[in-house]
Amino acid sequence: MSKKSPDHAHEPPEDVEYPSTLRITSKPFEDQKESALDRAERWEQGEEVPHVVNFQDASRLQRILTPRRLELVRSLMDAPADSIRDLADRLDRDIRQVHDDVQTLAEYRIVHFREEGGAKQPYVPYDTVKIEVELTKSLGDSSESPASA
């Protein structure tokens, strides 16, 4: 791997243009598949479409997007950090915990990195992050809701 290669095999080059919005969703696979095909079609027609990260399980989304990690994302949206240590200082948190949180968010391509002077500079390239959780009734569940009982 060259020095300019990103650490993550799927990390886009630094000069890539990101859409203004990141949508983080929790939808069943079939719903997400239809949505992805629709976005691809609109993108091919030249329309700006949001980047979407989908979790098929709402509880997994909740485990990944903890209040502390959301605070970290908001901080990086306001201003990129010069390093993970800089971000930890800004958040008044332990550097190891911040490092782990940044790595987790980077795995889901919510946080990205620039490399400058040997330091990994975390940033969030989006103006808006929308989080959508869809809860649906389980198939075959015919029980009444507590409000109607």
C-alpha positions in Angstrom: 0.0 0.0 0.0 1.4 3.4 -0.8 1.7 6.3 1.7 -1.3 7.9 0.1 -3.5 4.8 0.3 -6.2 5.0 2.9 -6.0 2.7 6.0 -9.4 1.3 5.3 -9.7 -0.6 2.0 -13.0 1.1 1.3 -12.0 4.6 2.4 -12.5 7.0 -0.6 -9.7 9.3 -1.7 -9.4 12.6 0.2 -10.5 14.7 -2.8 -13.9 12.8 -3.2 -17.0 15.0 -3.0 -19.4 13.8 -0.4 -23.2 14.5 -0.5 -24.3 17.1 2.0 -26.5 14.5 3.9 -25.7 11.2 5.6 -28.8 9.1 6.3 -28.4 6.4 9.0 -31.3 4.1 8.8 -32.7 0.9 10.3 -34.8 -0.8 7.7 -35.4 -4.4 6.6 -33.1 -5.7 3.8 -35.8 -5.6 1.1 -36.8 -2.0 1.9 -33.2 -0.9 1.9 -32.5 -2.7 -1.4 -35.3 -0.9 -3.1 -34.1 2.4 -1.7 -30.6 1.8 -2.8 -31.7 1.0 -6.3 -33.7 4.2 -6.4 -30.8 6.3 -5.2 -28.5 4.7 -7.7 -30.9 5.6 -10.5 -31.2 9.2 -9.3 -27.4 9.5 -9.0 -26.9 8.3 -12.5 -29.3 11.1 -13.7 -27.0 13.6 -12.0 -29.1 14.2 -8.8 -27.3 14.5 -5.5 -28.4 11.7 -3.3 -27.5 11.1 0.4 -25.0 8.6 1.5 -26.9 5.9 3.4 -25.7 3.6 6.2 -28.3 1.0 7.0 -28.6 -1.3 10.0 -31.1 -4.1 9.5 -31.4 -4.4 13.3 -32.5 -1.3 15.3 -30.7 -2.6 18.4 -27.4 -2.7 16.5 -27.9 0.9 15.4 -28.5 1.8 19.0 -25.3 -0.1 20.1 -23.2 1.7 17.5 -24.7 5.2 17.8 -24.3 5.7 21.6 -24.8 9.2 23.0 -21.0 9.6 23.4 -20.4 8.6 19.8 -23.1 11.0 18.6 -21.4 13.8 20.6 -18.1 12.8 18.8 -19.8 13.0 15.4 -21.4 16.4 16.2 -18.0 17.7 17.3 -16.3 16.5 14.0 -19.2 18.0 12.0 -18.5 21.4 13.6 -14.7 21.2 13.0 -12.3 18.5 11.9 -9.8 17.4 14.6 -6.0 17.7 14.1 -5.6 14.2 15.6 -7.5 11.7 17.7 -5.7 13.2 20.8 -7.0 16.7 19.8 -10.5 15.3 19.6 -10.1 13.5 23.0 -9.0 16.8 24.5 -11.8 18.7 22.9 -14.4 16.1 24.3 -12.6 15.9 27.6 -12.4 12.1 27.3 -9.8 9.3 27.5 -7.8 9.0 24.3 -8.2 5.2 24.1 -12.0 5.4 24.4 -12.1 8.2 21.7 -9.8 6.1 19.5 -12.0 3.1 19.8 -15.1 5.2 19.1 -13.6 6.8 16.1 -12.5 3.4 14.7 -16.0 2.0 15.1 -17.6 5.0 13.4 -15.0 4.8 10.6 -15.8 1.1 10.0 -19.4 2.3 9.2 -18.0 5.2 7.1 -19.5 7.8 9.3 -16.1 9.2 10.3 -13.3 9.6 7.7 -9.6 10.4 7.9 -7.1 12.8 6.3 -3.4 12.1 6.8 -1.2 15.0 7.4 2.2 15.0 9.0 1.8 11.4 10.2 -1.4 12.2 12.1 -4.7 10.8 11.3 -7.2 13.7 11.2 -10.7 12.5 11.8 -13.6 14.4 10.2 -17.2 14.0 9.2 -17.8 15.4 5.7 -21.5 15.9 5.9 -23.5 19.0 6.7 -26.5 16.9 8.0 -26.8 13.5 9.6 -30.3 12.1 9.7 -31.0 9.0 11.8 -34.2 7.1 10.9 -35.4 4.0 12.8 -38.3 2.0 11.5 -40.1 -0.3 13.8 -42.6 -2.7 12.3 -45.0 -5.2 13.8 -43.7 -8.7 13.6 -45.4 -10.9 11.1 -47.9 -13.2 12.7 -48.2 -11.0 15.8 -51.9 -10.5 16.3 -51.8 -9.3 19.9 -53.5 -6.1 20.7 -51.5 -3.0 21.7 -51.8 -2.0 25.4 -53.7 1.2 24.5 -56.5 -0.8 22.9 -56.8 -3.5 25.5 
